[in-house]
């Protein structure tokens, strides 16, 4: 899917072939237009009505109309607003996101939303908002499934329709690698971290990938930097998982490769460790038995670590 901005002709018109595509796309959503009241007759949406609506949107210099194409075919449209009229609102908005009715349930809506979010992320925006009509439960279900959370309930500025206002933080993707070091008795080594977003938790040694690194290379480097153990080599992949937290003050969505290796029971060692641990928010460390992992009420990452370790061959 490729996004391109809608460009008007010098006379502020939409080229006729494109307008025909847009009209067909709008007409494929009769149910939504019946709820919204944006058009006088949802069963008879006309090209001149679609053009008037989009020209009105583009009259605002903060608005952008984005056309989504898949294999040269128009499959969706998104209308965004870089700045809300309310100066107290710091976030950009998605005013409309719509895919062709014939293409629903094919993932186009999710893909289009993701591309719009990425545009805002690249513009250094940290969150995005949108409004869902109170009489549109399908729309609410779609956006909440994408991680949007209801922030407020109020009427929209243009027509006074009851709406739910939703917001989503735009997290930066981050790749990382960790190593589960298991001692001869089956215990695993964990660090205790303190994070500004998620609080205190226990996790395996590891961290983010440097430029050009593979996950395995990062696992080797991070294990040595955080423990001082230079005689261990990460073995097979135990699992991958994803989670949200704050890294260096930035909200991130982290994808981790977790490897496993075996080594002696010992403490980290090295003159550089205190500074490295302070920088990474490491408060301490300990070895955990499988039973302790199962019974603890503390937060341990990844979840079900004891269950994952139990799959290892003796």
For each residue, the residues with C-beta under 8 A, 3 or more apart:
1: 68 69 70 75 76 108 111 112 115
2: 68 69 70
3: 66 67 68 78 112 115 116 119
4: 66 67 69
5: 64 65 66 67
6: 14 18 54 58 65 66 67
7:
8: 11 12 13 14 55 58
9: 12 13 14 15
10:
11: 8
12: 8 9 55
13: 8 9 51 55
14: 6 8 9 18 19 22 50 51 54 55
15: 9 18 19
16: 19 20
17: 20 21
18: 6 14 15 21 22 67 74
19: 14 15 16 22 23 47 50 51
20: 16 17 23 24 47
21: 17 18 24 25 74
22: 14 18 19 25 26 47 50 54 74 77
23: 19 20 26 27 45 46 47 50
24: 20 21 27 28 100
25: 21 22 28 29 74 76 77 98 100
26: 22 23 29 33 39 45 50 98
27: 23 24 30 45
28: 24 25 100 101 102
29: 25 26 32 33 98 101
30: 27 33 34 42 43
31: 34 35 42
32: 29 35 36 98 136 139
33: 26 29 30 36 37 38 39 42 45
34: 30 31 37 42
35: 31 32 133 135 136
36: 32 33 133 161
37: 33 34 159 161
38: 33 53
39: 26 33 42 45 49
40: 49
41: 44 45
42: 30 31 33 34 39 45
43: 30
44: 41
45: 23 26 27 33 39 41 42 49 50
46: 23 49 50
47: 19 20 22 23 50 51
48: 51 52
49: 39 40 45 46 52 53
50: 14 19 22 23 26 45 46 47 53 54
51: 13 14 19 47 48 54 55
52: 48 49 55 56
53: 38 49 50 56 57
54: 6 14 22 50 51 57 58 65
55: 8 12 13 14 51 52 58 59
56: 52 53 59
57: 53 54 60 63 65 79 95
58: 6 8 54 55 63 65
59: 55 56 63
60: 57 63 81
61:
62: 81 82 83
63: 57 58 59 60 79 80 81 82 95
64: 5 79 80 82
65: 5 6 54 57 58 77 78 79
66: 3 4 5 6 77 78 79 80 116 119
67: 3 4 5 6 18 74 76 77
68: 1 2 3 74 75 76 77 78 99 108 112 115
69: 1 2 4 72 73 74 75
70: 1 2 73 75 103 108
71:
72: 69
73: 69 70
74: 18 21 22 25 67 68 69 77 100
75: 1 68 69 70 99 100 103 108
76: 1 25 67 68 97 98 99 100 103 108 109 112
77: 22 25 65 66 67 68 74 96 97 98
78: 3 65 66 68 94 96 97 98 112 113 116
79: 57 63 64 65 66 94 95 96 97
80: 63 64 66 92 93 94 95 116 119 120
81: 60 62 63 84 92 93 94 95
82: 62 63 64 92 123
83: 62 92
84: 81 89 91 92 93 129
85: 157
86: 89
87:
88:
89: 84 86 129
90: 127
91: 84 125 126 127 128 129 167
92: 80 81 82 83 84 120 123 125 128 129
93: 80 81 84 128 129 130 131
94: 78 79 80 81 97 113 116 128 129 130
95: 57 63 79 80 81 130
96: 77 78 79
97: 76 77 78 79 94 109 112 113 116 130
98: 25 26 29 32 76 77 78
99: 68 75 76 103 104 108 109 112
100: 24 25 28 74 75 76 103 104 108
101: 28 29 104
102: 28
103: 70 75 76 99 100 106 108
104: 99 100 101 108 109
105:
106: 103
107: 110 111
108: 1 68 70 75 76 99 100 103 104 111 112
109: 76 97 99 104 112 113 142
110: 107 113 114 146
111: 1 107 108 114 115
112: 1 3 68 76 78 97 99 108 109 115 116
113: 78 94 97 109 110 116 117 146
114: 110 111 117 118
115: 1 3 68 111 112 118 119
116: 3 66 78 80 94 97 112 113 119 120 128
117: 113 114 120 121 128 168 170
118: 114 115 121 122
119: 3 66 80 115 116 122 123
120: 80 92 116 117 123 125 128 170
121: 117 118 124 125 170 172
122: 118 119
123: 82 92 119 120
124: 121
125: 91 92 120 121 128 170
126: 91 169 170 251
127: 90 91 167 168 169 170
128: 91 92 93 94 116 117 120 125 167 168 170
129: 84 89 91 92 93 94 151 165 166 167 168
130: 93 94 95 97 143 148 165 166
131: 93 156 163 164 165 166
132: 136 139 140 143 163 164 166
133: 35 36 136 139 161 162 163
134: 153 161 162 163 164
135: 35 162
136: 32 35 132 133 139 140
137: 140 141
138: 141 142
139: 32 132 133 136 142 143
140: 132 136 137 143 144 164 166
141: 137 138 144 145
142: 109 138 139 145 146
143: 130 132 139 140 146 148 166
144: 140 141 147 148 149 150 166
145: 141 142
146: 110 113 142 143 168
147: 144 168
148: 130 143 144 166 167 168
149: 144 166 167 168
150: 144 153 164 165 166
151: 129 165 166 167
152: 164 165
153: 134 150 162 163 164 165
154: 162 163 165
155: 160 161 162 163
156: 131 159 160 161 163
157: 85
158:
159: 37 156
160: 155 156
161: 36 37 133 134 155 156
162: 133 134 135 153 154 155
163: 131 132 133 134 153 154 155 156
164: 131 132 134 140 150 152 153
165: 129 130 131 150 151 152 153 154
166: 129 130 131 132 140 143 144 148 149 150 151
167: 91 127 128 129 148 149 151
168: 117 127 128 129 146 147 148 149
169: 126 127 251
170: 117 120 121 125 126 127 128 251
171: 244 251 252 253
172: 121 250 251 252 253
173: 252 253 255
174: 208 247 252 253 254 255
175: 208 209 215 254 255 256 257
176: 206 207 208 209 218 254 255 256 257
177: 206 207 209 215 216 218 219 222 234 256 257 258 259
178: 203 204 205 206 207 219 222 256 257 258 259
179: 204 205 206 219 222 223 232 234 258 259 260 261
180: 188 189 204 238 258 259 260 261 305 308 309
181: 188 189 204 205 223 227 229 232 261 262 263
182: 186 187 188 260 261 262 263 309 312
183: 186 187 188 189 262 263 264 265 287
184: 262 264 265
185: 265 289
186: 182 183 289 290 309
187: 182 183 265 287 288 289 290
188: 180 181 182 183 204 287 288 293 305 309
189: 180 181 183 204 205 227 285 286 287 288
190: 202 203 204 285 286 287 288 300
191: 202 203 204 205 226 277 282 284 285
192: 200 201 202 282 283 284 285 286
193: 200 201 202 203 280 281 282 283
194: 199 200 281 283
195: 198 199 200 201 245 246 281
196: 246 249
197: 244 245 246 251
198: 195 201 244 245 246 299
199: 194 195 299
200: 192 193 194 195 283 298 299
201: 192 193 195 198 298 299 300 301
202: 190 191 192 193 288 298 299 300 301
203: 178 190 191 193 206 300 301
204: 178 179 180 181 188 189 190 191 258 301
205: 178 179 181 189 191 222 223 226 227
206: 176 177 178 179 203 218 219 222 223 226 256 258
207: 176 177 178 218 222 225 226 280
208: 174 175 176 218 247 254
209: 175 176 177 213 214 215 218
210: 213 218 221
211:
212:
213: 209 210 217 218 221
214: 209 217 218
215: 175 177 209 218 219 257
216: 177 219 220 234 257 259
217: 213 214 220 221
218: 176 177 206 207 208 209 210 213 214 215 221 222
219: 177 178 179 206 215 216 222 223 234 257 259
220: 216 217 223 224 233 234
221: 210 213 217 218 224 225
222: 177 178 179 205 206 207 218 219 225 226
223: 179 181 205 206 219 220 226 227 229 232 234
224: 220 221 227 228 229 230
225: 207 221 222 272 276
226: 191 205 206 207 222 223 268 273 276 277 280 282
227: 181 189 205 223 224 268 269 270 273
228: 224 268 269 270 272 273
229: 181 223 224 232 263 266 268 269
230: 224
231: 263
232: 179 181 223 229 261 263
233: 220 261
234: 177 179 216 219 220 223 259 260 261
235: 259 260 261 262
236: 259 260
237: 240 257 258 259 260
238: 180 258 259 260 308 309 312
239: 258 302 308
240: 237 255 256 257 258
241: 255 256 258 302 303
242: 253 254 255 256
243: 253 254 256 301 302
244: 171 197 198 251 252 253 254
245: 195 197 198 251 252 254
246: 195 196 197 198 249 250 251 252
247: 174 208 250 252 254
248:
249: 196 246
250: 172 246 247
251: 126 169 170 171 172 197 244 245 246
252: 171 172 173 174 244 245 246 247
253: 171 172 173 174 242 243 244
254: 174 175 176 208 242 243 244 245 247
255: 173 174 175 176 240 241 242
256: 175 176 177 178 206 240 241 242 243 302
257: 175 176 177 178 215 216 219 237 240
258: 177 178 179 180 204 206 237 238 239 240 241 302
259: 177 178 179 180 216 219 234 235 236 237 238
260: 179 180 182 234 235 236 237 238 309 312
261: 179 180 181 182 232 233 234 235
262: 181 182 183 184 235
263: 181 182 183 229 231 232 266
264: 183 184
265: 183 184 185 187 287
266: 229 263 269
267: 285
268: 226 227 228 229 273 285
269: 227 228 229 266 273
270: 227 228 273
271:
272: 225 228 275 276
273: 226 227 228 268 269 270 276 277
274: 277 278
275: 272 278 279
276: 225 226 272 273 279 280 282
277: 191 226 273 274 280 282
278: 274 275 281 282
279: 275 276
280: 193 207 226 276 277
281: 193 194 195 278
282: 191 192 193 226 276 277 278 285
283: 192 193 194 200
284: 191 192
285: 189 190 191 192 267 268 282
286: 189 190 192
287: 183 187 188 189 190 265
288: 187 188 189 190 202 292 293 296 300
289: 185 186 187 292 293
290: 186 187 293 294 306 309 310
291: 294 295 306
292: 288 289 295 296
293: 188 288 289 290 296 300 305 306 309
294: 290 291 306
295: 291 292
296: 288 292 293 300
297:
298: 200 201 202
299: 198 199 200 201 202
300: 190 201 202 203 288 293 296 303 305
301: 201 202 203 204 243 305
302: 239 241 243 256 258 305 308
303: 241 300
304: 307 308
305: 180 188 293 300 301 302 308 309
306: 290 291 293 294 309 310
307: 304 310 311
308: 180 238 239 302 304 305 311
309: 180 182 186 188 238 260 290 293 305 306 312
310: 290 306 307
311: 307 308
312: 182 238 260 309
313:
314:
